[in-house]
Structures are given as C-alpha cells and as structure tokens.
Amino acid sequence: MNCPSRTDDTLQHPSWNQSPPPFSPDTTTRNDFNGLANSRVHRRHANSANAAGEDTGAVITALSGGDSPPTTSGSPRRPFLTYFKDSSLHCARSLAKFSRFIGPGFLIAVAYIDPGNYATDVAAGASFKYALLFIVLVSNLFAILLQSLCIKLGSVTGLNLAENCRAHLPKWMVIILYILSEAAIIATDIAEVVGSAIALNLLLNIPLVAGCALTLVDVLFILIFYRPNGAMWGLRLFEFFVMALVLGVVVCFCIQLSLVRDQSVGEVFRGYLPSSAIVQSEGLYQSCGILGATVMPHSLFLGSGVVQSRLKDFDVTAGYVEATVPLGSTGGEVKYRPSIHAIRGCMKYSIIELALSLFTFALFVNSAILIVAGAALYQVPGGADADLFGIHKLLSQSIAPAAGLIFALALLLSGISAGIVCTIAGQMVSEGMLNWTIRPWLRRLITRSISIIPSIIIAGAVGKDGLNKTLTASQVVLSVILPFVSAPLIWFTCLNRYMTVKTEEASEQEDEVEVAEVPMRNNLVTSVIAVIVWVIIVVMNVALLVLVGMGKSS
C-alpha cells in the first residue's frame, strides 16, 4: 500500500491513515436538540451518540481495509408483493402515529358548535334558506387558517398565545388584551348558560332561572381531571369525554337531517357557492353573525395551548427533556421549549388532525343546523323571527316531534362541551397574561358566577325573549373582540424574531456544543393570506356594528 510522505501533521498524528475520523449520520440528528433550556440533558445524549459513532466508524474501517465502504450503483427492483407490504406497513405506522394526535382538534372544534352558532345559523336558514352555506364554509376555512397558526405558534415557541403576549408585548397592551379576552370569555360563557338553560327547559321543563343556576355545577367534576402537566393517559381520557360530547351532537344532527323530506340535494350544494344574498343588508348582517359565532376569540388561546402536551411527551420519550419539566413559563422564564425533532414530528400531525376535525365535524354541524332550519322554517309564517323556543316548536310541527327533541338534546350537549373548553381557555388567559394560577374548577366557578348573574336577572325579569336577545348580543361582542385577539397571532407567526428555534449541535472540538438557529416563520404566501383574512374579518365586523346601529336584528 502506498504511504503518503510525512509532514508535520503526520508526525503529530502518525495514525491518521489507519484511523480516519469517525462519522455517524446519527451524530447530527441526535445532537440537534431543542435549545439552551435543557442543555445538560442534551449533552448527555450527544456524548452517547458520539460514542456510538466512534464504534460504528471503527467497524466500517476494519471491514473496508481502511478505505471508504464500497457503494453500489443503481437500485434493484423489488417485487410488487414486497413493495405492497412495505407500503402497507408504512401507512399503518403513519395512521398509528396519527391516532396519538386525535383529541385536541375536537377540543377546538367544540368552540365552533356552541349555542351561539345555533342562533345565527338558524336565523340564516330561516331567512335565506341555503344561500348562506357559503359563509359557513368560508368561516370554517378562516378558522382552519387561524387555528393552524395557533398550533404553529404553540409548537415553535412552547408558549400559548397569552404567554407570548406577556413575553413580547408592552404591559399596557397586554392589560388591554387581557380585558378584551376576559370579556370574550364571559360573553361566550353567557351563551353557554343561556343555551343550556333553554335546553333544560325544553327537555325537562326546568324553569329558566333554575336552569341557569344548574349550569354552575354541570361539569365541575369533569374539569378536576384536566391536568395538562399530568399523565398523558389522564389528558387522553379528558379528551375522549369531550370527543363523546361532540360525536353526540353530530349523531343528533345526522338524525335531524334524516327526518328532512322533499328537499333538493342540488339546491343544498348550490348554497356553498357565492350568491347575491350575501351583499343584501339583512344577508350581510346574518353573514357577520355567522362569522362572529364561528371564529371565536377564546378558541385562539385554546388552539395555541393544547399542543404542548404531545410535544413534551415526544421529547420525554426520546430522552431530550426530563418528565418533571413543566409546561409554559414561570416568572417570565420558559420552562419547556420543544425540540426541533418534536416540532417537525408533531406539528404536521396536529395541523392535519385540526383541519379534519373542523372541516368535518364543525362544518357538518353548522351546515346541518342551517339546512334543518332552511328546510323547516323558510317561508313559514313566523319562522324568520323564531327564537330557540320557537325553533323547537316549529321543528316539532313541520318535521316530526322527534326533531324538536333531538334539537334540544344537541343544544344541551353543545352547551356542556363548550362550557368546558371555554373554562380551559379562560385558565390559559389568566395564567398566561397575568401569571395568575388558579384551578380550573375555581376558574369555572368565578366565570360562571359572573355570567350567571345577568342571565338569571334577564331570565327572571324578561323571560324567553330576553334570553334570546342576550344570546344574540353575546355574539356581537365576540365579533368586535376577534380582530384585536387575532392580530397578535398573525404578528408573532410572521416574524422570525419570535418564530426561531434554538438548537444545539455537536462542535468539531470535543465537549463543546454550538448553538444553531432554525427560522420557522410563515412563508410569504401564508403571511399575505393571513393578513387578507384579518382585513376581511375587520371589515365584516365593522359592517356588523353599523347594521346593529341602524337597528337591524336577526
């Protein structure tokens, strides 16, 4: 074997040709960790990866006689059966991994099928039949976009929207956003109280005042089990309970649709196309109401905060962080930042699960409400002015007695499930913006006490008409607040200043780690679309306020 001439380097390293530097493809990936917060744990794994790389390099060198391992050109063709088995196995593994991410999308979807949606969708169906299904579709597309940004923000930063606001915005702005967010949560909770009280009255003939009081304790025992920092199985059980409520609502409306007779399927699907009804004064008012009831402010906090548990579970399983590291921030210090591996391995599955949940269950329920109302109430005397009580009566008379019963049951399930997620969102807002830690059941007690007092007063003093007007007014409040809450979300996700992941990579020098930055902001197309959607939301909500000021009502 020919030996190279000796140089100063060869004198210092006489065995460079016999023992080439070790190389392992795992070295980079095993040391590309999530950042400075967990550097001690990461370095331990980096050392073990380097040791494994040295052993691998020695084996390759010995087998190849000191030269590079031989390579083969071309790839042999695999039999079709082998290809089919490999493809099936890959799909099965992907589906198994995706199944572990099912749950948060249902929690978020609940916010889009709350009792407030019933009032707006029913009014739209009674006034314009199926013409405003296009607005239902567009509202869900807007929701999917904004919620995808929420997932991205929560995954990359390890903080929810409220915590990011406290970390990066001026204190005065955080206080304003906190007041607006709390107002949105209370307005949403009022809708849940009113909807649940009406449902209890329709199902069990419970007086409205008593029904409002009963909503104070409807899910307290359930919220005790919601612990995002607890065991993953406990969180999964909680998610399965909410999923059962959502599926219950879906089943109710499947039965409702089966009871509808003598309606054209083609006419229903044409409703998903733009029509002139949208630009009419009353149609524009209804469209704004659907948008405000669908894209709700508190759901943005919820969407950015429910993804961290699975990211942490990924990192704990891979050994990148300790299981005792808490989520969120304490005293301004971020305790857990997801690794780049967790972000790339979990974020796409979370977004897919969210999109499927919203585009199937939330879109189906909102469409079903409008379709049932259009089939039963359109051009029916008194149908356009019917409240939830009148809708129940008209459904029972025009379709079948079971239709009214199922409508009330779906309303009750929606009120309970929406009340749960509204409380969780309120918990995230108070802890994230003010660092005010409080147990979910106590949070629900406080929020429901605030929302239940005006509901009881209105129920006792005004009666059914007052409750329906309160439900409509709560949706107007949500519409006004939505642009203020969604603006920071779009701002954060469009800038690398906030959307950059710090990772640690092994240095060429022993026992040293280099810090690398991975930018993950929105691309230009996503940023432009997000800004356009925000402008559309602002314009529609301004139009809603103008129409309310002109005396328009649904």
Secondary structure, DSSP 8 states (H G I E B T S, - for coil): -------HHHHHSTTTTTS-----HHHHHHH-BS-GGGHHHHHHHHHHHHHHHHHHHHHHHHHTTTS------S-----HHHHHHHHHHHHHHHHHHHHTT-SHHHHHHHTTSSHHHHHHHHHHHHHHTTTTHHHHHHHHHHHHHHHHHHHHHHHHHSS-HHHHHHHHS-HHHHHHHHHHHHHHHHHHHHHHHHHHHHHHHHHH---HHHHHHHTTSSSHHHHTT--TTS-HHHHHHHHHHHHHHHHHHHHHHHHHHHH--S--HHHHHHTTS--GGGGSHHHHHHHHHHHHHHS-HHHHHHHHHSSHHHHHHHHHHHTSS-TT--SSEETTEE-----HHHHHHHHHHHHHHHHHIIIIIIHHHHHHHHHHHHHHHTTSTTTTT--HHHHHHHHHHHT-HHHHHHHHHHHHHHHHHHHHHHHHHHHHHHHHHH-----HHHHHHHHHHHHHHHHHHHHHHT-HHHHHHHHHHHHHHHHHHHHHHHHHHHHHHT-TTTSEEEEEEE-SSTT-EEEEEEE----HHHHHHHHHHHHHHHHHHHHHHHHHHTT---
